[in-house]
Amino acid sequence: MHVTTTEELLQTVIDALDELKAQDLSVIDVRNKTSVTDYMVIASGTSDRHVHGLAKNVVEKLAERKIKPLGVEGEHARDWVLVDLGDVVVHVMLPQTREHYQLEKLWQVDFAEEATSG
């Protein structure tokens, strides 16, 4: 496997999503919130085909750099595709799915602040 930094991995993902006009791209640094991953990238597609195409483009651009995802989930559902790259987890969703699950709200909560104020 080609050695790459987390920042290079993140930039490749962002570039792949931008190339196919992903909407509402959001990058969340979760290093201080979970040990599962360093960054969550969340983007919306305009249709189920767009969601699928965005996720596929991410996987293809990484393959060009000799990087294979640890897993891809939801390819057949098409309203939400998750690409697990280890240090970066990519969520591509339809806007209504994104609104329903509100991942940004979940991951942007300051858990330490919540614990002391609750």
Secondary structure, DSSP 8 states (H G I E B T S, - for coil): -----HHHHHHHHHHHHHHTT-EEEEEEE-TTT-SS-SEEEEEE-SSHHHHHHHHHHHHHHHHHTT---SEEE-TTT-SEEEEE-SSEEEEEE-HHHHHHH-HHHHHHS-HHHHHHH-
